[in-house]
Amino acid sequence: MTIGKYHPSAPLAPFIREYLVIESDTEIVNQTIPDTALVLSFRFRERIFMNDGVEFSELPDTVIGGLRKSARSFRYEKGTGNLLAICREGAISAFTRMPAHEIFGLSIATDHLFPAPDLRQLMERLQTAASHPQRIALLEAFLIGQMTGTRHDELVLSASEAIRQENGQLRMKELAGSLHISQDAFEKRFRALIGASPKQYAAIVRLRNLVRRYSDATSLTQAAYDAGYFDQSHFIRDFRQFTGQTPRAFFSGTRRW
């Protein structure tokens, strides 16, 4: 499996974190852990299957993946080519009025967001493009054409930034109070824009930070403690749901992306 990374152009940089082009020379199964970003996927070659916990089922050509709390497995056919747009927090509001939390834990066809004829035209062009930079340019032109506005909820975005700054270790009631908003109103606005409740989002941030910093930790026990876990069984249970593996199995394995 090869992964190419590309930066978005200036008009889309506020909404897209990066683009990934994933290709597989052989059939391969890859497991991904939850992230804080919604993901737009455009498969331009061969097929991809996702395991829903029971069996693998084929994904549509174009998919949007919501935030989630557990790992997922994908099976790539030999010769697969897939272009991903990794969104920034709140980016969905630039393209649709659909609340982001409606796709929490789901991967749905992007014709729920974009007109089907426009998508078909884009996919035909992606499949025949001569290079990956050309595919990125085609996707960017498509996304800019689909933008409905640049509505921002600065309160929610500042809250998500505060959660990231504290590595997910914040009390949501205190965070809402610091923003001078009731907890119920805060959670409703946060879920609609970000795609998960503040507590769910903080859990993702906390465990991703633990994974990222593990090499700096002296032990799993210390890593769990630094992440705010004081009960080892609680930590192992959360980690296993998050990655699909025990901590030792996860860190001894190979992660592709």
N, C-alpha and C positions, 0 to 999 in steps of 0.2 A: 504494500500500500504506500502510495506517495501522496503527500499533502503540500500543495502550494498555497502561499498566503499572499493576499493582495490588499492594499489600502484603498479605502473609498475616495472618490473625488470630493472636492470641497463642498458642493451642494448637498451631498449625502453623508458627509462625515458626522453631522449631528445625530444621525439616525442609524448608521451602519458602523459597527465596530471594526469589522474586517470581512473579507471574502476568503473562503477556502475552496480550493479545487481538489477533490479527493478522487484518486484513481487506483484501481486494483488490477495488478497483472494476473493474479490468481483469485480463485474464490476464497473469501475470507470472512470470518465472523469477528466483529469488533464491538466492544461494550463501551458505552459512553455514560458518564456520570452527570447528574443535574448541574445546570448552569443558571445564571441569573438572566440570560438573554433568550428571547424568542428567536427561532431560526427559520429562515425561508430556504427551502431546498428545491433545486431544479436539476433533475437527472437527465443528462443529455445522451447517455449511452448505457445500454444493458439495463439490468434490473437490480433493485434493492428490496430486501425483505426485513421486516421488523418483528421481533418476538414480543407478543403482548402478555407474556407470562405463561402462556399455554403452548403456543406454536408460532411458527414464522408465517407471516402473511405479506403479500406483495404491497409495496407502497405505491401511491399514484406518482405520476411523473413530477408533479409539483406539490409540495407539502409545506405547511407551516406547523412547527412544533412549539407547543406551549411550555411554560415552566412546569417542572415536575419535582417530585420528592424522592424518586427512586431511579436506579440505573435501568438502561435499556440496551438490548442487544440487536445489532443489525448484521445481516448477511449480505455481502456484496458479491454479485456474480463476477466471473472472470471478465475483465475488460470494462468494468463499470466506470463511468465518469459522472461526477456529481458536483454541482456548483452550489455552495452555501453562502447565504448572506447572514452573518451573525449580527443581530440587531442590538442597539443600545437600549437601556431601560426607557420605557415609555414611547419607543419609536412607532409602535403600532398605531398610535393616534394620528400620525401623519398620513396614513394610508386608508384607514377605515374607522368607522364609528363603533365597531364591534368591541365590547369590553374585553380586555385581554384575559380576564379570569375565566371566560367561557371556554377557553381551550387549555385550561390547566390540566396537565397530565395527558394531553391528547396530541396526536399528529393528524391534521385534517387537510384535505385538498385545498389548495389556495384559490380555487374558484369560489370559495366562500368570501374571499376578499376582493378578487380582481375579476373582470369580465372574461368569460371563457374564450371568446374569439381572440382577445388580446394575448391571453396565455398561449393559445395554440400557435399563434404567429411567432411569439417569443421562442417557444420550444423548437419550432422548425428552424429558426435562425441559430439557436444554440447548437443544435445537432450538426449543422453544416458549417459552423464557424471554423476558420483556419487556425486559430490559436486561442489560448486561454485569455490573454489580454483583450482579444476581440470579444470573447464571451462576456467578460466583465463589462466592457463598454456597452454591449447590447442590453445586459441586465440593468445597468445604471440608467440608460435611456428609458427603459421600460418603467423602472421604479419612479423616476422623476415625472414621467407622464401620468403615473397613477396617484401621485400625491394629492390629497384633498385639502391640505392645510398644514400648518406647523403649530398646532395647538399644544401648549405646554402647561402642565400643572406644576409650577415651580415649588409649591409646598411638598408635593409628593417626591419630586426629583431631589430636593434637598434632603428629605427624609431617607431616601434610598442611599444617597451619598453618605449620610451620617451612619447608617447601618454598615456600609462598607468600610468606613474609616475606623469603626470600632470592631471590625471583623465579626459582625453579627452578634456581639455580646452587649445588647441594649435591652432595657425593659420598654416594651411598646407603650405602656401607659405613660411612662415618664417622657418618652419621645413625643407622643401626641400632646402632652401638656406643655412641653417646651415650644411646640409649634402653635399653641393657643387654639387648639381644636379638640372637640370631643373625640374620644377613642372610636366610637361607632362611625362617626363621619370620616375620620381619618382612615379607618380600615376600608370603608367603602370606596373612597377615592383611590387609595393605594392599589387595591385589588383590580379596579377597572383599568388603571393605567399600566401597572407593572405586570400583572398576570398571576399574582399570588398574594396571600395575606402578608402583612408585615412580618408576622411570626414565621411563616413558611419561608419567606425571602431571607430572613435573618439566619434560619437554619441552613439554607443553601450556602450563604456567604460563610458561615462559620465552618462548615465541613470542607468547602473548597479551599479555604484558607489553611485548614489543618493539612490537607493533601499537599498544597503548594509548599508549605513550610516544613514538611516532615523531615526532610534531609537535615534541617538545622536542629532537630530535636534529639535529645539524648536517648529517648526511649518512647515507645508507644504510650506508656503511662504518663510521661511528661508532656507529650503532644496532646493527649486528651485533657490533661489538667490545664494546659495553656489555652485550650479552646473552651474552657469553662465547664468541662465535665468532671464532676467529683464522684460519680458513680460509674465504675468500670463496666458493669453490665449494661447500663443505660447507653454508654458510649458505644459499646460493641453492637448493640441492637440498632442504634441510629446509623452507625457506619455501614453495617451490613445492608440495611435498606437503601442507603445512599449509593453504594458502589456495587451491590450484589455479591460482595465477598467479605470475608473476615479481614481485619486490618492487616494481619501478617501476609495473607494470601494476596491481597491487593498490592501491597508495597513490594512484594517479591516478584510480581508479574511485570508485563510490558504494557504500557499505555500508548496508544497510537494518537489519540486526540480526545 
